[in-house]
Amino acid sequence: MPRLLGQSRSLPARAGVLLLSSTIALTGLGPAAHGMPAAPAAYRTAPIQLAAGDPGDPVRQATVRLGVGRLQAAGTGARTGRLGTAGFSQVALTWAGPDPDAEVRVRREQRWSGWMPLPELADGRPTTGRASDLLWVGSADGVQVRTASRTARDLELVLIDPGTLPSDDDAAPIAARTGTTEQAREAAPTRAPAPDLRGRPSWGADGSWRNGKPVYMKRIKQVHLHHTATANDYSRSEVPGLIRGMYRYHTQTLGWFDIGYNFLVDRFGRAWVGRSGGHAKRVRGAHTLGFNHASTGIALIGTDRAWKKAKTTIVRLAAWKLDKEGRDADVRVSIRSKGSDKYPSGRVVRLPAIDGHRDTNDTACPGTRLYDRLPGIRSRSQRRIDRF
């Protein structure tokens, strides 16, 4: 299996990852919902608890092994019982072997949601095994998992509560804290300036979770657009926690060096610095398997949406990063693949300078709505480059 730069080692369970014994039964937790009766009290188990990694750590996590005695046969697949939990808002699965085609539903305000897919992560792979995207579900206190097949092994359910920090309600951009912007440093800028950026401290990045150092590229030739597996009704104050949870999952569950995306954009049009190493530098990310070595990755926080303010911010980010390299946004470039599920290692591929994740990997990302707007994003980015 190809290994992405930035995925440096498999991590053991830390204090903040609660590994539950495989002898606990998974039947019948939670109140009746959607006409399904609750199981008798004698069959209920204690709610799954989430633990913090260190004192003062706002993020809490549990990793639950779904082995024999936890998954029950259901058609060609399997399912757990309805599990009560401490509060969480993000969920994922890891496994070995073929994709189990898993779905999850959660309990919110005493009601169970519909089933939601947990697609396999296409941004990269864990250092060992395979994993799903991290799905943000809002505030929940119960979970149930089902799979379409029983071929996967070593299934583990990951639950994350990113907690809250005082800064979550008022995450100021870097310019507001330093009193400078890219454009202010040049009386007459000769390159497209950066948009306002909220730095890593704005979302509470804990540097102790990283297990290596940033890697820098010789050049940036492309911008890859992604989306995250996230419900679209998140609030402004929830965004820092959303990113914290991704960071926790990428580093502590998947064993990556850092969060995979270089930048993230929320539905309100705010841009956030993801991976460490300097937002104005050529930091190599872990977002597009086989094509990280000459690109930057921008993730829209949300699923299959193309919000107007978010598109404008994506345009400004893409124009800034490409114009710093003296490159155009509305052209195709030649990239040699390092090996992906779509292009074998060594193959030279002609791709748009601004493309969608699906152009390089076998994935639906960044969703149909955003992907269909890529031609307009390229032309708008080029017009911005031409202005300076």
C-alpha positions in Angstrom: 0.0 0.0 0.0 1.5 3.4 -0.9 2.3 5.6 2.1 1.7 9.3 2.1 4.4 11.6 3.3 3.2 12.9 6.6 1.9 9.4 7.7 4.9 8.5 9.7 4.0 5.8 12.2 1.3 3.7 13.8 0.4 5.2 17.2 -0.4 3.1 20.2 -3.5 3.9 22.3 -2.8 7.1 24.3 -4.5 8.1 27.5 -7.1 9.9 25.5 -8.1 6.8 23.5 -10.3 4.5 25.5 -10.0 0.9 24.2 -13.1 -1.0 25.4 -12.9 -4.7 26.1 -14.2 -6.9 23.3 -16.3 -8.9 25.8 -18.9 -6.2 26.2 -22.2 -7.0 24.5 -23.7 -4.4 22.1 -27.4 -5.0 22.3 -30.3 -2.8 22.8 -29.1 0.5 24.3 -31.2 3.7 24.2 -34.9 4.6 24.2 -37.4 3.5 21.7 -37.0 5.3 18.4 -38.7 5.1 15.0 -41.0 2.4 16.2 -38.2 0.1 17.4 -38.8 -1.0 21.1 -36.0 -0.5 23.6 -34.3 -3.7 24.7 -35.0 -5.0 28.2 -33.0 -3.4 30.9 -31.2 -6.6 31.6 -29.5 -6.5 28.2 -28.3 -2.8 28.4 -24.7 -1.9 28.9 -23.2 1.1 30.5 -22.7 4.1 28.1 -19.4 4.3 26.3 -17.2 6.9 28.0 -14.7 9.2 26.2 -11.4 10.2 27.8 -9.1 13.1 27.4 -5.4 12.6 26.4 -4.0 14.9 29.0 -5.2 17.1 31.9 -6.7 20.2 30.4 -7.1 18.7 26.9 -10.5 19.8 25.6 -10.7 16.8 23.2 -12.1 13.5 24.4 -12.1 10.3 22.5 -13.0 6.6 22.6 -12.0 3.8 20.4 -14.3 0.8 20.5 -13.4 -2.6 19.1 -16.2 -4.2 17.2 -15.4 -7.9 17.3 -17.1 -11.1 18.0 -19.9 -10.5 20.4 -20.3 -6.9 19.3 -21.4 -7.3 15.7 -24.4 -9.4 14.9 -25.1 -10.9 11.5 -27.6 -8.9 9.4 -28.2 -10.2 5.9 -24.9 -10.2 4.0 -23.5 -7.7 6.6 -23.6 -7.1 10.3 -24.7 -4.5 12.8 -24.2 -3.5 16.4 -26.9 -2.8 18.9 -27.9 0.8 19.7 -25.1 2.0 22.0 -25.4 4.7 24.6 -22.4 7.0 24.9 -21.1 10.1 26.6 -21.5 13.1 24.4 -19.6 13.2 21.0 -19.9 14.9 17.7 -17.6 13.1 15.3 -17.5 9.4 14.3 -15.3 7.2 12.1 -14.3 3.5 11.6 -11.0 1.9 11.0 -10.4 -1.7 9.8 -8.2 -4.1 7.9 -9.1 -5.8 4.6 -11.9 -4.8 2.2 -14.2 -1.8 2.7 -17.1 -2.9 4.8 -19.4 -0.3 3.3 -20.4 0.9 6.7 -23.2 3.2 7.8 -23.8 4.9 11.1 -26.7 6.5 12.8 -26.7 8.6 16.0 -29.0 9.6 18.8 -29.6 13.3 19.2 -32.1 14.8 21.6 -33.6 11.3 22.3 -34.2 10.7 18.6 -32.3 8.5 16.2 -31.1 9.9 12.9 -31.3 8.2 9.5 -28.4 6.0 8.4 -25.4 7.9 7.1 -22.5 6.4 5.0 -18.9 6.2 6.3 -17.0 6.2 3.0 -13.4 5.0 3.0 -10.9 7.8 3.4 -9.5 8.8 0.0 -7.3 11.6 1.3 -4.7 9.0 2.3 -4.4 5.9 4.4 -3.5 5.1 8.0 0.0 3.8 8.6 -1.6 0.4 9.1 -5.0 -0.7 8.0 -7.8 1.4 6.4 -10.2 4.0 7.7 -13.3 6.0 6.9 -13.7 9.8 6.7 -14.4 11.4 10.0 -18.1 12.3 10.1 -19.3 15.3 12.1 -22.9 14.6 13.3 -23.5 17.4 15.9 -24.1 16.7 19.6 -25.0 13.1 20.0 -25.2 10.5 22.9 -25.8 7.3 21.1 -24.5 5.4 18.1 -25.2 2.3 16.0 -23.1 0.8 13.1 -24.1 -1.5 10.3 -22.0 -2.9 7.4 -23.0 -4.3 4.0 -20.4 -7.0 4.2 -18.5 -9.1 6.8 -15.2 -9.3 5.0 -13.5 -6.5 6.9 -11.4 -7.3 10.0 -10.4 -5.5 13.1 -13.2 -3.0 13.0 -12.9 -0.2 15.5 -15.4 2.6 16.1 -13.9 6.0 16.8 -15.9 8.6 18.7 -14.6 12.2 19.3 -15.8 15.1 21.3 -13.6 18.1 20.4 -14.8 20.1 23.4 -14.9 23.9 23.6 -12.3 26.6 24.1 -12.9 30.3 25.0 -11.5 31.3 21.6 -14.1 29.2 19.7 -16.6 32.0 19.9 -14.3 34.7 18.5 -11.6 33.1 16.3 -9.8 36.2 15.0 -7.8 36.2 11.7 -4.1 36.5 11.7 -4.2 40.0 10.4 -6.4 41.1 13.3 -3.9 39.8 15.8 -0.8 41.1 14.1 -2.1 44.3 12.4 -0.6 43.2 9.1 -1.8 41.5 5.9 -0.1 40.3 2.8 -1.5 43.4 0.9 -0.6 45.9 3.7 3.0 44.8 3.6 3.1 46.0 0.0 1.9 49.5 -0.9 1.3 48.3 -4.4 1.1 44.5 -4.4 2.5 42.8 -7.4 1.0 39.4 -6.6 -2.5 38.3 -5.7 -2.8 38.8 -1.9 -3.9 36.2 0.6 -7.4 36.3 2.1 -7.8 36.8 5.8 -6.6 33.6 7.5 -7.3 32.2 10.9 -4.2 30.5 12.2 -3.7 27.2 14.1 -4.0 28.9 17.5 -7.5 30.0 16.5 -8.8 26.4 16.4 -6.7 25.2 19.4 -4.0 23.1 17.7 -2.0 21.1 20.3 1.5 20.9 19.0 2.3 17.9 21.1 0.1 15.7 18.9 2.4 16.0 16.0 5.1 13.3 15.5 7.5 14.9 13.0 8.3 18.1 11.2 6.9 19.8 8.2 8.2 18.9 4.8 8.7 21.6 2.2 8.3 21.3 -1.6 10.4 22.8 -4.3 7.4 24.1 -6.2 3.6 24.3 -6.1 1.9 23.5 -9.5 -1.6 22.7 -8.4 -4.5 23.4 -5.9 -6.6 20.4 -5.0 -10.1 21.0 -3.7 -11.8 18.7 -1.2 -14.8 18.6 1.1 -15.1 17.1 4.5 -17.6 14.5 5.7 -19.6 17.1 7.7 -23.2 18.0 8.2 -23.9 21.4 6.7 -25.7 23.1 9.6 -22.7 23.7 11.8 -22.5 27.1 13.6 -19.7 29.6 13.5 -18.5 28.7 17.0 -18.5 24.9 16.2 -15.9 25.3 13.4 -12.8 25.4 15.6 -13.9 22.2 17.3 -14.6 20.6 13.9 -11.0 21.2 12.9 -9.6 20.1 16.3 -11.5 16.8 15.9 -10.0 16.3 12.4 -6.6 17.1 13.7 -7.0 14.6 16.6 -8.2 11.9 14.2 -5.5 12.5 11.6 -2.7 12.4 14.2 -3.8 10.2 17.0 -5.9 7.6 15.1 -4.4 7.5 11.6 -0.8 8.2 12.8 -0.2 11.1 10.4 2.3 13.9 11.2 -0.4 16.6 11.2 -3.8 17.4 9.9 -3.8 16.5 6.2 -5.2 19.7 4.7 -3.2 22.9 4.2 -6.2 25.1 4.4 -9.9 24.7 5.3 -12.8 27.0 4.4 -16.1 27.1 6.3 -19.6 27.8 5.0 -19.3 31.4 6.3 -16.4 32.1 4.0 -13.7 32.0 6.7 -10.3 30.5 5.8 -8.4 28.5 8.4 -4.7 27.4 8.3 -4.6 23.6 8.6 -1.2 21.9 8.4 1.7 23.5 10.3 4.9 24.8 8.8 4.0 28.3 7.7 0.9 29.3 5.7 2.9 31.3 3.1 5.4 28.4 2.6 5.3 25.4 0.3 4.2 22.9 3.0 3.6 19.4 1.8 0.2 18.1 2.9 -1.4 14.7 3.1 -4.7 15.3 1.2 -4.4 13.8 -2.3 -2.8 10.3 -2.5 -0.1 10.4 -5.2 -0.2 14.1 -5.9 0.8 15.9 -2.7 4.4 16.5 -3.8 3.6 19.7 -5.9 0.3 20.9 -4.6 -1.6 22.5 -1.8 -4.9 21.2 -0.5 -8.0 23.2 0.4 -11.0 21.5 2.1 -14.5 23.0 2.2 -16.0 22.1 5.5 -19.3 20.5 4.4 -20.7 17.9 2.1 -21.7 18.6 -1.6 -22.2 22.3 -1.2 -20.9 25.4 -3.0 -21.7 28.3 -0.7 -21.2 31.8 -2.3 -18.9 33.2 0.4 -16.9 29.9 0.6 -16.3 29.9 -3.2 -15.0 33.5 -3.0 -12.5 32.5 -0.3 -11.4 29.4 -2.3 -10.8 31.7 -5.3 -8.7 34.0 -3.2 -6.7 31.2 -1.6 -6.1 29.5 -5.0 -5.1 32.7 -6.7 -2.7 33.6 -3.9 -0.9 30.3 -3.8 -0.6 30.0 -7.6 0.4 33.6 -8.2 3.2 33.3 -5.6 4.6 30.6 -7.9 4.1 32.7 -11.1 1.5 30.3 -12.3 -1.9 30.6 -14.0 -5.1 29.2 -12.7 -6.9 28.3 -15.9 -4.3 26.0 -17.5 -3.4 22.4 -17.4 -0.1 21.2 -15.9 1.8 17.9 -16.1 2.2 16.0 -12.9 4.0 12.7 -12.3 1.9 10.5 -10.0 3.6 9.0 -6.9 1.0 6.3 -7.0 -2.8 6.6 -6.3 -5.8 4.4 -6.8 -6.4 6.1 -10.1 -2.9 6.7 -11.6 0.0 4.3 -11.0 3.3 5.6 -9.8 5.4 7.2 -12.5 2.6 8.0 -14.9 2.6 11.7 -16.1 -0.9 13.1 -16.0 -2.2 16.4 -17.5 -4.5 18.0 -14.9 -6.1 21.4 -14.3 -4.1 23.7 -12.1 -7.1 23.8 -9.9 -8.8 20.4 -9.8 -11.1 18.3 -7.6 -10.0 15.4 -5.5 -11.9 13.0 -7.8 -9.5 14.0 -10.7 -6.7 12.1 -8.9 -8.3 9.6 -6.7 -11.3 7.2 -6.7 -13.7 9.3 -4.7 -16.8 11.5 -5.1 -14.9 14.4 -3.3 -15.4 17.4 -3.5 -19.0 16.6 -4.3 -21.0 17.3 -7.4 -22.0 20.9 -6.7 -18.5 22.1 -5.9 -16.9 20.1 -8.7 -19.4 21.5 -11.3 -18.3 25.0 -10.3 -14.6 24.4 -10.8 -14.6 26.0 -14.3 -15.9 29.2 -12.7 -13.5 29.0 -9.8 -10.6 28.7 -12.3 -11.7 31.7 -14.3 -12.3 33.9 -11.3 -8.9 32.9 -9.8 -7.3 33.8 -13.1 -9.0 37.2 -13.2 -7.7 37.8 -9.7 -4.2 36.9 -10.7 -4.4 39.2 -13.8 -5.4 42.1 -11.6 -2.0 42.2 -9.9 
